[in-house]
Amino acid sequence: MHVTHLSLTDFRSYRGAEVTLGPGATAVVGPNGQGKTNLVEALGYIATLGSHRVATDAPLVRAGAERAVVRVAVDRGGRSTLVELEIVPGRANRARLNRAPVPRPREVLGTLRTVLFAPEDLGLVKGEPDARRRFLDELLVALAPRLAGVRADYDRVLRQRNALLKSAGATRATRRGTADLPTLDVWDGHLAAAGAELVAARLHLVRRLAPFVAEAYRQVSDAQGDAVIGYRWSLTGPVPDDVPRRDELDEALRADLARGRGQEIERGTTLTGPHRDDLVLTLGDLPARGYASHGESWSYALALRLASWYLLRGDGQDPDPAQEPVLVLDDVFAELDTGRRRRLAEMVAGAEQVLVTAAVDDDVPAELKGARLTVRDGEVLGG
């Protein structure tokens, strides 16, 4: 899989841009603030329907414009597919495949798969659990696009359940009588059903991903200690060695929701479920967060992304070029010491397509100096 063309209209700093790409390594070089990251952000948005830099769509639309359009042509084993997303802040985005409208934007998920490593990924190791949950869920959707619907269902039910809990808490606080919550049991069932499927998928993913993370960390880092990942859930009791069945997880979620109902009404929020879980990162015998050095944290974040790339390539088997995700390294090499820079370049040099952004040519390792694009004053020029 590789991108052959990227077209932007009113996306970020670009009034318009047409970028031709090919397989192998491509370096996108230019001073900071010129729009290099905007290009790879657009590819990531097509792949995940989200940005690695901002939580909302509004900043993605050029100032003064009403909407942005991103078009990407993807070659998968010689077959080309055109994906188009129209981003309209405050309204539902619209998507097309080969110029034909699709009912929902998530219908395009899976057409382009990317693994993007950026400076923001340091937050996977040093930041809060929500970044790690997002990492897991985006990888799940890349592996099985139908899980995008499960995530959307869970988020929708969670919002509605929280609204009901807040309403019940307000009723109790004003002493207008005992809150009548006949519909809460219904929402508990919906939340448990979607939550059980999401938790089961995450647990299976962590077990598949763990050996790749350990190996990638060993390859990219010269630091001591093994990188071990695990899962921490909000359910009562420890996470078992074997992944529970979905019906068992459903039952456990229902039971915890029932036990915590009084406290949830008091606090006005749902206290149990996958939105409260975390991906646990350990280095040696210590948690990576708070104990890993800056270099170790960079290596761990890299290992998480490289492990994702390995898994998406074919779970350790011979990679299928038609399925291999596009690997994007956004302003990464400037942050790495010489050893890590060389080891990372050697590990990814054989990728079907790898895009590297850098402020100066010297930041691009020799192994990845293939095609070259220059970004200057908001324009994309050939090498």
N, C-alpha and C positions, 0 to 999 in steps of 0.2 A: 504494500500500500504506500502510495506517495501522492503528494499534492503536486499538480501540474500548473495550476493557476489560482491566484488569489486576487479578487476584485473588491475594492472598498469604495463606498459612497457615504460621505459624511460620518465616517467612523473615527472617533477620537479626533486626532489632529488632521486627518486626511479629508480634504474635500473630495478627492478621488485618487485612486491608486490602482495600477494594474501590474501585477508581479508574476512573472513566469518562473517556475521552479522545476527542478528535475530530481531524479533519485541521487543517492549519495549525499555527500556533505555540502552544505551551503553556508557560508559565513555572511552575516548581515552586519556591516561595520559602519559606525558613525558616532559622532560625539553624543554625549548624554543629552536627553531632552529633544532629540530630533525625530523620534517616532519609531525606533527599532522595536521596542517592546509592544507597541500598538499592533504591529503586523502579526506577531506570534500570539498576542492576546486574541486577535480575531480568529485565528485557527483554533485556539482553545475553546472559544465561545461556540464555534460550530460543533466541536466534538462533545462538549459537556452542557451547553446552554447556560453557561455561567462564566464569569471572569475570575481569574486568580488574583485580581488586584482590588476589585470593588464588589460590594454586596448587592448593588442595585444597577439597573440598566441605564439610568439617566446620564452618568458620566461617559458612557460609551458613544453618545450622540454628540457630534461636533456642535460647539456653541453656536446658536442661531439657527440650527437646523431642527426640523420636526422629527426626523427619523433617520436611522442609519441602515445601510444594506451591506451585508457581507455575502459574497459568493465565492465558493471554493469548488474547483474541479479536482476530483479524486480519481486516481488510476488504481484499480484493484485487479491485478493479474491481467492487464491489457484491456479491461473494461472501464470506461470512464463514466462517472456519475457527477452531476452538477447539483450542489446543495446551496440553497439560498435562504437566508434569514433576514427578515425585516424587523428591526428593533424600534419599537415605538414606546417611549416612557409613559407609564400610566395606563397603557392599554396592552391587550394581548398581542404578543409577537406573532408574525405570520411566517410560515415556512413553505418552501417548494423543493421538490425533487425532480430533477430534469425538467424544470419549468412548470411542473404540474403541482397545484396546491395540495397540501396534505392537511387532514383535519386538525392536527395538533403539532406544535413544534417538536415534541418528543418523538414523533414518527421518524425524524431524521437521525436520531441517535444510533450510533453504530456504523453510519456511512463513513465517517472519518473518526479514527481513533488516534489520540495523541497522548504522549506522556511528556509533561512539561515540568522542567525543574527551573526554579527561579529563586532569587534571594528571599522572597516571602516564605519559602519552604522551611527556613530556619524555625518558623513558628510551629512546624510539626513536632519539633523536639522541645522547644523552649516555651511554646505557647499553651493556650487553654485547650480543653478536650474538644471543643466544637471544630477546630481545624483538623484534628485527627479523625473525628467522625466523618467529616466531609471527604477526607482522603479515602477512607474505606468505601463510602457510598458511591463516590464517583468511579472508583475502580470496579465496584460491583456492577454499575450500570454499563461500563465499558465492556465487561465480560458478558453481561446478560441485560440488554437494553430494556426488557420488559419490567425489570425491577425499578425503572424510573416511575412506573405507575404505582408500584407499591410504596415508594417513598412519598409520592404526591398524595396518595390516599392517607398514609399515616400522618403527614403534616396537616392535611385538611381536618382529619378527625381530632388531632391534638388541639388545633386552634378552637374548634367548636366545643370540645370538652372543657378547655380552660375557660372559655367564655361562660359556660354553664356553672363551673365552679366559682367563678368570681361573682356571678349573679346570686348563687346560693349563699356565699359568704356575706354579701351585702344584705340579703334578707335576714340572715341570722343576726348580723350586727345591729340592725334596726329593731330587732325583737318584734317583728311582725308575725311571729309564730314560727313553728318548725318548718324548715324548708322542705317542700315536697319535690323530690327529685326522681320521679318515675322514669324519666328518660335517661338518667345517668347510667343505669344498668345497660341500656342499649349502646350508649357510646363506649362503655367499658368493653363490650363485646367486639365492637368495630376496632377499637384501639388494640385490643389483645390479638385479634386476628392478623392485622397488618404488622403489628410489632413483632409477633412471633415469627413471621416470615422474614422480616428484616434482620432480626437477631440471629436466626438460624443461618441466613446467608452470610452475615458478617463472621460468625464463628467458623464456618467452613472456609471462608476466604482467609482468615488469619492463619489457619492451619496450613493452607496451601502456600501462603506468602512467606511464612516464617523461615523456611530453609533458604529461600532466595535472598531475604534480607540479611541473614547471617553470612552467606557467601559473598554478597555484594559488599558488605561492610569490610570483610577480610580483604577483598581485592582492592578497594579504593583507599583503605586507611592503613597506616603503619602503626596505629595505636594498639595498645593492649586491651584485651577484654572482648567478650563475645556480645554481639547485638542480638537480643532475644525479644520477640514481641509476644504479647498476650492480650487477653480481652478482660476488661472489668465491667460487669453489668450492675444494674441497679436492683436486680431481683434479690430476694432473700436467699442467702447461702452462697457458697463459692461456685465458680464456673466449673462444671464437671469436665473430666478428661475427654469424654465422648460427647459429641454434639447431640443434645436432646432432640427428640422428634418435635415437629411443629405443634402437634396437639399437646404435648407436654409443656412446651413453652407458652402456648395459649392459656393453658390452665394455670400455670404459675403466675403469668401476668394478671389474669383475672383475680386470683387470690390476693396478690399484693395490692392491687387497686382497691379491692374491698377492704383490706385491713387498714389501708392508709386513708380511707375516705374522709374521716373527720379532720385529719391534719391537712389534707388537700383543700377541703372547703375553707378551712381557716386561713390558709396561705393563698388560695385562689389559683393554684397551678397544679399540674400533674407531676408527681414526684417519682414515678416509676415508668420505665420504658426505655427504648433504645436512644431517645433524645438525651438521656442522662448517663449513657455508657461511655466508655473510653477505651482507646487503644493504648495498651501499656508498653512502654519502651524501656528496656533494661540494658545496661551496659555493664558486663561483668555481674557483680552482685548488687549493683546500685541502680536506682532509677536514673535514666539519662537526663531527665529534666532536673536541673539544679545541681547535678554532679558532673555531667560531661563538660569537658573544656570546649572552647569555641571551635577548635579544629575537629574534635570528636563529634560535636553537634552537627557540623557541616557534613561530615562523613556519614552520620546516621541518616540525615535528611536525604543525602544522595542515595544511600542504600535503599531507602523506602521507594524512591522513584525508579531506580534501576531494577529493583525487584518487581515493580509493577510492569516495567517494560519486558522483563524476562517472562513473566507470567502471561502477558498478553501475546507474546510472540508464539507461544505454544506450550507453556507449562514445562519447559525444560527439554522438549523434544526438538527435532529439526524445525527451525522457524519457517513459516509459510509467508513468503514475501507479500502475498495478497492480503494477509491478515495482520502482518507486523505493524504496530503503531508507529506513527511519525514521532521521532524523538526530538524534543525542543530543549535546548540549553540556553536559557536567557540570562545573559550577563553573569555567568557562573564562574568562568575561569579566572577572572580578575580577583575573585574571593579566595582562590585556592593556592596553596603553596606549590612549589615546583613538583614535588613528588605526587601529590594528589592530582595535579593537573595532568601529568603524564599518564598516570594509571587510568584515570577516567577516560582520556582520549583513546587509549589503547582498547579499553573495554567496549567503546561504542563506535569505533571506526568502521566496523563492518555492518552498521545499520542500513536498512533499506533506504531510509531518508533521515538525516539528522540536520537540524537547523541550529546554528550557533549565532547568538548576537554578542557583539563586543564593541567597546568604545574605540579600540585601536587594534591594528593588525597583530601586534605582538601578543595580544591576549588569546589569539586563536592558535591552538597547538598545530604543529606541522601535520599530524595525522588527519586533521579535519580541514585542511586548506584545500577545498575543492572549488566549487563555484563561489563567486563573490558578488554581493550586492552592497551598494553604498547608499546610506540614507543621509541626506543633507537638506536642510531647510524644508523639511516636510515632503521631499521628493525621493523616490526610489530609483536609483540609477544602476546600470550594469557595472560589472567589475572593471 
